[in-house]
Amino acid sequence: MSAERHSVTDLKIHLVCVTKYRRRVFDDDGLKLIEDCFKTVAKKMNFQVLEFNGEADHVHVLIE
């Protein structure tokens, strides 16, 4: 009888990117561009963007 080994991982990363000095530089168009860039890179690098959210001075991204 052979011993079978199994491993299951579920890695999620909450990434927060903040502008220097918390300057309010992102508008709706800028946030949409950043989100689209994250999704393009995710497709190329085989990961998923589960959530994307942002305000004028920071963005939150949950990736898996």
N, CA, C and O atoms as CSV, one atom per row, in Angstrom:
chain,resi,resn,atom,element,x,y,z
A,1,MET,N,N,0.850,-1.168,0.000
A,1,MET,CA,C,0.000,0.000,0.000
A,1,MET,C,C,0.905,1.244,0.000
A,1,MET,O,O,1.779,1.377,0.856
A,2,SER,N,N,0.692,2.146,-0.956
A,2,SER,CA,C,1.509,3.356,-1.038
A,2,SER,C,C,0.789,4.516,-0.345
A,2,SER,O,O,-0.436,4.627,-0.369
A,3,ALA,N,N,1.584,5.348,0.256
A,3,ALA,CA,C,1.023,6.527,0.925
A,3,ALA,C,C,0.839,7.632,-0.113
A,3,ALA,O,O,1.779,8.022,-0.805
A,4,GLU,N,N,-0.370,8.115,-0.202
A,4,GLU,CA,C,-0.643,9.215,-1.129
A,4,GLU,C,C,-0.579,10.528,-0.368
A,4,GLU,O,O,-1.078,10.653,0.750
A,5,ARG,N,N,0.033,11.476,-0.994
A,5,ARG,CA,C,0.155,12.790,-0.369
A,5,ARG,C,C,-0.660,13.783,-1.176
A,5,ARG,O,O,-0.627,13.786,-2.407
A,6,HIS,N,N,-1.380,14.610,-0.474
A,6,HIS,CA,C,-2.216,15.609,-1.121
A,6,HIS,C,C,-1.912,16.976,-0.522
A,6,HIS,O,O,-1.634,17.108,0.670
A,7,SER,N,N,-1.971,17.962,-1.363
A,7,SER,CA,C,-1.771,19.326,-0.903
A,7,SER,C,C,-2.779,20.224,-1.601
A,7,SER,O,O,-2.947,20.165,-2.819
A,8,VAL,N,N,-3.438,21.044,-0.823
A,8,VAL,CA,C,-4.405,21.990,-1.366
A,8,VAL,C,C,-4.019,23.374,-0.866
A,8,VAL,O,O,-3.820,23.573,0.332
A,9,THR,N,N,-3.913,24.318,-1.773
A,9,THR,CA,C,-3.621,25.690,-1.362
A,9,THR,C,C,-4.677,26.620,-1.931
A,9,THR,O,O,-5.232,26.383,-3.004
A,10,ASP,N,N,-4.936,27.661,-1.200
A,10,ASP,CA,C,-5.884,28.694,-1.622
A,10,ASP,C,C,-5.294,30.029,-1.187
A,10,ASP,O,O,-5.581,30.518,-0.094
A,11,LEU,N,N,-4.471,30.614,-2.048
A,11,LEU,CA,C,-3.753,31.830,-1.707
A,11,LEU,C,C,-4.485,33.036,-2.277
A,11,LEU,O,O,-4.740,33.112,-3.479
A,12,LYS,N,N,-4.815,33.969,-1.410
A,12,LYS,CA,C,-5.426,35.225,-1.815
A,12,LYS,C,C,-4.577,36.357,-1.256
A,12,LYS,O,O,-4.082,36.278,-0.131
A,13,ILE,N,N,-4.415,37.401,-2.043
A,13,ILE,CA,C,-3.601,38.536,-1.637
A,13,ILE,C,C,-4.435,39.803,-1.721
A,13,ILE,O,O,-5.055,40.086,-2.747
A,14,HIS,N,N,-4.444,40.555,-0.642
A,14,HIS,CA,C,-5.120,41.857,-0.619
A,14,HIS,C,C,-4.029,42.909,-0.787
A,14,HIS,O,O,-3.240,43.156,0.125
A,15,LEU,N,N,-3.998,43.518,-1.954
A,15,LEU,CA,C,-2.971,44.494,-2.288
A,15,LEU,C,C,-3.571,45.895,-2.189
A,15,LEU,O,O,-4.616,46.180,-2.775
A,16,VAL,N,N,-2.898,46.759,-1.444
A,16,VAL,CA,C,-3.338,48.155,-1.325
A,16,VAL,C,C,-2.197,49.027,-1.840
A,16,VAL,O,O,-1.074,48.954,-1.343
A,17,CYS,N,N,-2.495,49.846,-2.834
A,17,CYS,CA,C,-1.515,50.778,-3.389
A,17,CYS,C,C,-1.976,52.190,-3.065
A,17,CYS,O,O,-3.087,52.590,-3.412
A,18,VAL,N,N,-1.107,52.941,-2.394
A,18,VAL,CA,C,-1.439,54.281,-1.935
A,18,VAL,C,C,-0.557,55.282,-2.668
A,18,VAL,O,O,0.628,55.027,-2.880
A,19,THR,N,N,-1.122,56.411,-3.054
A,19,THR,CA,C,-0.338,57.446,-3.711
A,19,THR,C,C,0.591,58.120,-2.709
A,19,THR,O,O,0.326,58.137,-1.507
A,20,LYS,N,N,1.678,58.672,-3.225
A,20,LYS,CA,C,2.630,59.364,-2.364
A,20,LYS,C,C,1.944,60.551,-1.694
A,20,LYS,O,O,1.251,61.336,-2.342
A,21,TYR,N,N,2.148,60.662,-0.399
A,21,TYR,CA,C,1.540,61.700,0.434
A,21,TYR,C,C,0.014,61.670,0.393
A,21,TYR,O,O,-0.643,62.658,0.719
A,22,ARG,N,N,-0.540,60.533,-0.009
A,22,ARG,CA,C,-1.996,60.346,-0.112
A,22,ARG,C,C,-2.647,61.436,-0.974
A,22,ARG,O,O,-3.776,61.859,-0.721
A,23,ARG,N,N,-1.916,61.873,-1.984
A,23,ARG,CA,C,-2.476,62.872,-2.901
A,23,ARG,C,C,-3.630,62.271,-3.669
A,23,ARG,O,O,-3.585,61.100,-4.047
A,24,ARG,N,N,-4.647,63.046,-3.901
A,24,ARG,CA,C,-5.862,62.593,-4.568
A,24,ARG,C,C,-5.701,62.772,-6.080
A,24,ARG,O,O,-6.050,63.815,-6.634
A,25,VAL,N,N,-5.167,61.736,-6.735
A,25,VAL,CA,C,-4.833,61.851,-8.155
A,25,VAL,C,C,-5.697,60.985,-9.069
A,25,VAL,O,O,-5.732,61.229,-10.275
A,26,PHE,N,N,-6.391,59.988,-8.536
A,26,PHE,CA,C,-7.171,59.079,-9.371
A,26,PHE,C,C,-8.600,59.594,-9.539
A,26,PHE,O,O,-9.266,59.944,-8.566
A,27,ASP,N,N,-9.058,59.632,-10.795
A,27,ASP,CA,C,-10.467,59.890,-11.061
A,27,ASP,C,C,-11.086,58.586,-11.566
A,27,ASP,O,O,-10.399,57.567,-11.630
A,28,ASP,N,N,-12.353,58.602,-11.918
A,28,ASP,CA,C,-13.029,57.372,-12.349
A,28,ASP,C,C,-12.365,56.747,-13.576
A,28,ASP,O,O,-12.239,55.525,-13.665
A,29,ASP,N,N,-11.938,57.594,-14.528
A,29,ASP,CA,C,-11.274,57.068,-15.724
A,29,ASP,C,C,-9.935,56.417,-15.381
A,29,ASP,O,O,-9.584,55.373,-15.930
A,30,GLY,N,N,-9.195,57.041,-14.471
A,30,GLY,CA,C,-7.911,56.482,-14.050
A,30,GLY,C,C,-8.070,55.156,-13.325
A,30,GLY,O,O,-7.297,54.224,-13.550
A,31,LEU,N,N,-9.070,55.068,-12.455
A,31,LEU,CA,C,-9.326,53.811,-11.730
A,31,LEU,C,C,-9.728,52.700,-12.701
A,31,LEU,O,O,-9.310,51.554,-12.538
A,32,LYS,N,N,-10.536,53.035,-13.707
A,32,LYS,CA,C,-10.949,52.036,-14.702
A,32,LYS,C,C,-9.732,51.557,-15.494
A,32,LYS,O,O,-9.618,50.366,-15.782
A,33,LEU,N,N,-8.825,52.464,-15.850
A,33,LEU,CA,C,-7.611,52.089,-16.577
A,33,LEU,C,C,-6.745,51.151,-15.736
A,33,LEU,O,O,-6.240,50.152,-16.248
A,34,ILE,N,N,-6.573,51.463,-14.461
A,34,ILE,CA,C,-5.778,50.612,-13.577
A,34,ILE,C,C,-6.421,49.233,-13.446
A,34,ILE,O,O,-5.726,48.218,-13.486
A,35,GLU,N,N,-7.729,49.193,-13.292
A,35,GLU,CA,C,-8.436,47.910,-13.193
A,35,GLU,C,C,-8.246,47.094,-14.466
A,35,GLU,O,O,-7.978,45.895,-14.392
A,36,ASP,N,N,-8.378,47.717,-15.622
A,36,ASP,CA,C,-8.186,47.014,-16.892
A,36,ASP,C,C,-6.764,46.482,-17.019
A,36,ASP,O,O,-6.556,45.377,-17.521
A,37,CYS,N,N,-5.783,47.262,-16.566
A,37,CYS,CA,C,-4.390,46.808,-16.606
A,37,CYS,C,C,-4.182,45.587,-15.711
A,37,CYS,O,O,-3.527,44.624,-16.110
A,38,PHE,N,N,-4.741,45.631,-14.500
A,38,PHE,CA,C,-4.639,44.473,-13.601
A,38,PHE,C,C,-5.242,43.231,-14.261
A,38,PHE,O,O,-4.662,42.148,-14.188
A,39,LYS,N,N,-6.389,43.381,-14.895
A,39,LYS,CA,C,-7.056,42.233,-15.515
A,39,LYS,C,C,-6.278,41.706,-16.719
A,39,LYS,O,O,-6.252,40.498,-16.952
A,40,THR,N,N,-5.651,42.587,-17.479
A,40,THR,CA,C,-4.829,42.157,-18.610
A,40,THR,C,C,-3.624,41.360,-18.130
A,40,THR,O,O,-3.313,40.304,-18.681
A,41,VAL,N,N,-2.949,41.864,-17.106
A,41,VAL,CA,C,-1.794,41.155,-16.548
A,41,VAL,C,C,-2.233,39.832,-15.933
A,41,VAL,O,O,-1.537,38.826,-16.067
A,42,ALA,N,N,-3.376,39.824,-15.262
A,42,ALA,CA,C,-3.883,38.599,-14.637
A,42,ALA,C,C,-4.105,37.505,-15.678
A,42,ALA,O,O,-3.779,36.341,-15.449
A,43,LYS,N,N,-4.659,37.890,-16.815
A,43,LYS,CA,C,-4.906,36.912,-17.875
A,43,LYS,C,C,-3.587,36.353,-18.398
A,43,LYS,O,O,-3.471,35.148,-18.620
A,44,LYS,N,N,-2.587,37.221,-18.598
A,44,LYS,CA,C,-1.284,36.791,-19.116
A,44,LYS,C,C,-0.526,35.928,-18.120
A,44,LYS,O,O,0.196,35.013,-18.516
A,45,MET,N,N,-0.687,36.213,-16.815
A,45,MET,CA,C,0.088,35.516,-15.790
A,45,MET,C,C,-0.721,34.450,-15.055
A,45,MET,O,O,-0.247,33.873,-14.076
A,46,ASN,N,N,-1.936,34.191,-15.523
A,46,ASN,CA,C,-2.758,33.100,-15.001
A,46,ASN,C,C,-3.114,33.255,-13.516
A,46,ASN,O,O,-2.920,32.331,-12.726
A,47,PHE,N,N,-3.631,34.422,-13.149
A,47,PHE,CA,C,-4.237,34.596,-11.830
A,47,PHE,C,C,-5.540,35.363,-12.012
A,47,PHE,O,O,-5.832,35.845,-13.107
A,48,GLN,N,N,-6.317,35.476,-10.951
A,48,GLN,CA,C,-7.619,36.113,-11.055
A,48,GLN,C,C,-7.690,37.364,-10.181
A,48,GLN,O,O,-7.186,37.386,-9.058
A,49,VAL,N,N,-8.319,38.390,-10.716
A,49,VAL,CA,C,-8.642,39.578,-9.921
A,49,VAL,C,C,-10.052,39.338,-9.381
A,49,VAL,O,O,-11.029,39.395,-10.127
A,50,LEU,N,N,-10.145,39.070,-8.085
A,50,LEU,CA,C,-11.442,38.776,-7.478
A,50,LEU,C,C,-12.231,40.049,-7.196
A,50,LEU,O,O,-13.447,40.092,-7.379
A,51,GLU,N,N,-11.525,41.080,-6.750
A,51,GLU,CA,C,-12.190,42.361,-6.460
A,51,GLU,C,C,-11.218,43.485,-6.764
A,51,GLU,O,O,-10.008,43.349,-6.581
A,52,PHE,N,N,-11.760,44.590,-7.228
A,52,PHE,CA,C,-10.982,45.801,-7.440
A,52,PHE,C,C,-11.821,46.974,-6.961
A,52,PHE,O,O,-13.007,47.072,-7.275
A,53,ASN,N,N,-11.194,47.865,-6.195
A,53,ASN,CA,C,-11.902,49.018,-5.659
A,53,ASN,C,C,-10.884,50.132,-5.465
A,53,ASN,O,O,-9.705,49.863,-5.237
A,54,GLY,N,N,-11.318,51.345,-5.551
A,54,GLY,CA,C,-10.370,52.428,-5.344
A,54,GLY,C,C,-11.043,53.745,-5.040
A,54,GLY,O,O,-12.247,53.922,-5.228
A,55,GLU,N,N,-10.228,54.658,-4.566
A,55,GLU,CA,C,-10.650,56.032,-4.311
A,55,GLU,C,C,-9.589,56.940,-4.909
A,55,GLU,O,O,-8.662,56.464,-5.564
A,56,ALA,N,N,-9.715,58.221,-4.693
A,56,ALA,CA,C,-8.824,59.193,-5.328
A,56,ALA,C,C,-7.363,59.037,-4.895
A,56,ALA,O,O,-6.459,59.468,-5.611
A,57,ASP,N,N,-7.123,58.424,-3.728
A,57,ASP,CA,C,-5.739,58.333,-3.234
A,57,ASP,C,C,-5.230,56.909,-3.009
A,57,ASP,O,O,-4.125,56.732,-2.498
A,58,HIS,N,N,-6.007,55.895,-3.378
A,58,HIS,CA,C,-5.529,54.520,-3.219
A,58,HIS,C,C,-6.414,53.546,-3.999
A,58,HIS,O,O,-7.532,53.873,-4.396
A,59,VAL,N,N,-5.875,52.331,-4.206
A,59,VAL,CA,C,-6.651,51.242,-4.801
A,59,VAL,C,C,-6.482,49.998,-3.951
A,59,VAL,O,O,-5.444,49.792,-3.321
A,60,HIS,N,N,-7.525,49.165,-3.944
A,60,HIS,CA,C,-7.509,47.864,-3.287
A,60,HIS,C,C,-7.722,46.815,-4.381
A,60,HIS,O,O,-8.591,46.968,-5.239
A,61,VAL,N,N,-6.922,45.754,-4.337
A,61,VAL,CA,C,-7.098,44.652,-5.293
A,61,VAL,C,C,-6.998,43.356,-4.515
A,61,VAL,O,O,-6.058,43.160,-3.744
A,62,LEU,N,N,-7.961,42.470,-4.711
A,62,LEU,CA,C,-7.927,41.131,-4.136
A,62,LEU,C,C,-7.658,40.171,-5.280
A,62,LEU,O,O,-8.459,40.059,-6.208
A,63,ILE,N,N,-6.523,39.476,-5.212
A,63,ILE,CA,C,-6.145,38.555,-6.282
A,63,ILE,C,C,-5.985,37.149,-5.745
A,63,ILE,O,O,-5.726,36.930,-4.562
A,64,GLU,N,N,-6.147,36.208,-6.655
A,64,GLU,CA,C,-6.018,34.787,-6.299
A,64,GLU,C,C,-5.178,34.117,-7.353
A,64,GLU,O,O,-4.929,32.914,-7.271
